[in-house]
Amino acid sequence: AQTSKLIGSAPVLLVADVVKAANYYRDQLGFSYDRFWGEPPDFCMVKRDGFIVMLAQAHPGAPLTPHWKIVNCMWHAYFWCDDVEALHAEFVKRGAKIDYGLGIKPYGIKEFGIQDLDGHDVAFGQRI
């Protein structure tokens, strides 16, 4: 018998500079954060609309290999939204790096992807 239910989930991304990464998620993607952990900072949780992305500082010089370099077109994180066109327009206006533009995928989702400062692809999709 199940005794507990999952109530949240968060992708964890390794980044070269947690402060720069958090500020990119804030300024270009509309996330927010309350604080950094560590001295110097090595961890931050950025959030938007109740969803969190955890950013963890990698050791200096550690290889950060984006998933799409290993598996073609593979994301690090995927979010569904209720108005993908508006979100795409917001991100373009904010100066986010659009990895691939809006399109309807064979799996019935209209989506686009952004790339963060560390090359991670984060996709945003809407069921159609």
Buried (B, 14 or more C-beta within 10 A) or exposed (E): EEEEEEEEEEBEBBBBBBBBBBBBBBEBBBBEBEEBEEEEBBBBBBBBEEBBBBBBBBEEEEEBEBBBEEEEEEBBBBBEBEEBEEBBEBBBEBEBBBBBEBEEEEEEBBBBBBBBBBBBBBBBBBEE
